[in-house]
Amino acid sequence: MACQKTRKEVADVVVRAIREIEKNENITEETRFWDDLGVDQETRRGYFRPIRKQLDDNDCVVSGLAAGDLEKCVAVKDVVDKFSKSLRPRGGR
């Protein structure tokens, strides 16, 4: 089966994961890491594994993206975009 996750589905996973990590229910896609949360680049790297764990499943795998790629993200929507673009069908199907 092909990876059929929509950007909206990815956004839901990313926002929920970052809310849990930061313990802040007010986080949205528009939230800016430094300006709104005071979150530095190293902290952003820490978002990678929990998000990847939730997005990898029987149909989809995160490919070509690493924790360091999240360092330059300015807002949550940037993380959503990176994960959305990195999803591939598991097993190349």
ABEGO torsion letter per residue (X at the ends): XBBABBAAAAAAAAAAAAAAAAGBAABBAABBAAAAAGBBAAAAAAAAAAAAAAABBAABBBBGBBAAAAAABABAAAAAAAAAAABBBBGGX
